Amino acid sequence: MTLLLMAAGRGSRYGKLKQFDALGPNGEFLMEFSIYDAIENGFDHIVVITQKTNVGFLTEYLTPRLPKQIKLDVVAQELSDLPEGSTFNGEREKPWGTAHAVWSARKVIDNPFVVINADDYYGKSAYKKAAAFIQNNPSAYALVGYTLKDTLSEHGSVSRGVCKTDGANNLLTVNERTKIEKLNDTIKDMDSGLEFTGDELASMNFWVCNPSIFTSIEEDFKTFLKNGSNITSGEIYLPFVIQEMIENNKIGAKVIPSGGEWFGITYASDKEKAMAQLKEMTDQNGYKNPLWD
C-alpha cells in the first residue's frame, strides 16, 4: 500500500511553507507523523509530491529517517507536466491543483493508495481504517471523513467539503464550502449563508484511491486546459474529479468516519496549538521520542 502526501502548496495563508515547519518535539515536520502512522499500519511505499526545488531536500531529509524496507519517491509537480497533445500559453505561478498533484505520481504508483495533505494531522485510527478498507476492497474508493465541528480553526474561516451520504455510507456528494466559521454557538458558511449542526462529516482530503484515477484526471485535465479562463489561476481539484467519477457511475466511494482527531495549520496562529498537541501525544507515548530510530 502506498501513502501519497501532497506537499506542493505555497502556504499563502500560513505565510511560509508550512509543510517544512518544525512542529514536533524534536523538530519533526507534521508529515513525518502521518508517515509514521501509515508505516505502523502496513504502508510500505511513501510518495511525496512537492515543488521541483524541494525534491532534493526532501529526498535527503526523509531517506535516512525511514525504515530501510520502506520505498520512498519524491516527485515534482511541474506546470510543464501536461497530457500528451496538450499545451498552454501564458504566465502562471500556482500549481495546477490537487488532482494534478496526484496525477504527477502516475509513473510511480501501481497499487491502491491513500492521498493526504502533508500539512494536516489525521490521527492513527484513520490509517488503520484505510488499511483495512484497502485489504478488503482492493479496487474500491473511499473517503475518511471527520466531524465538521472538530475541523474548525479558532483563528479564521476555513474551506471544507461537507459530505452527503446515503444510508449505506456511500458518498453522494462533497459540497465545497469556502468560508466556514464558528460564531458563538453557530457554524456557518459565510459565503452561502448555510448553517450546520457541526455533526456533519467533512472531507479533509484523506482519500483511498486506486490507479484508475489517473486516467480520469488526465481526461478532466485535457478538458480543463481547453478553457482559456483556467490558464492563469484555475485549478483542477481532486474531490471534483472523484465526484465526476461517481456521477458517471465509474466508481462508488464509501465514507469512513475516522474515529480520531484531526488538526491542521491553516493559519500561522494554529502553529502553537499543533505543537502542543504533538508534544502531548509524544509525552503520553503515542509516538516514540525521537520519532525515528
CORUR-V240556 format. One line per field, one symbol per residue. ss: DSSP state (H for helix, E for strand, L for the rest). psi: psi as a letter, one per 30 degrees, with the letter a starting at -180 (. if undefined). A space follows every 50 residues. Layout:
ss->???
psi->???
This chain:
ss->LEEEEEELLLLLLLLLLHHHLLLLLLLLLHHHHHHHHHHHLLLLEEEEEE LHHHHHHHHHHHHLLLLLLLEEEEEELLLLLLLLLLLLLLLLLLLLLHHH HHHLLLLLLLLLEEEEELLEELLHHHHHHHHHHHHHLLLLEEEEEEEHHH HLELLELEEEEEEEELLLLEEEEEEEEEEEEEELLEEEELLLLLEELLLL EEEEEEEEELLHHHHHHHHHHHHHHHLHHHLLLLLLLHHHHHHHHHHLLL LLEEEEELLLLLEELLLHHHHHHHHHHHHHHHHLLLLLLLLLL
psi->kkkkkjhglghefffajffgkjflfggllefeeeeeeeefggkgkkkkkl leffeeeeeeeeefekkffkkkkjkkjkffjlkkfklkkakkellfleee eeffgfffkglklkklkfglkfkefeeeeeeeeeefifglllkjlkkefg glkfglllkkjkkklafggkkeljjkjfikljjcgkkkjfeffkllfffl kkkghjkkllfffeeeeeeeeeeeffjfffeeflljkeeeeeeeeeegge llklkjkegakklaieleffeeeeeeeeeeeefggflljlek.
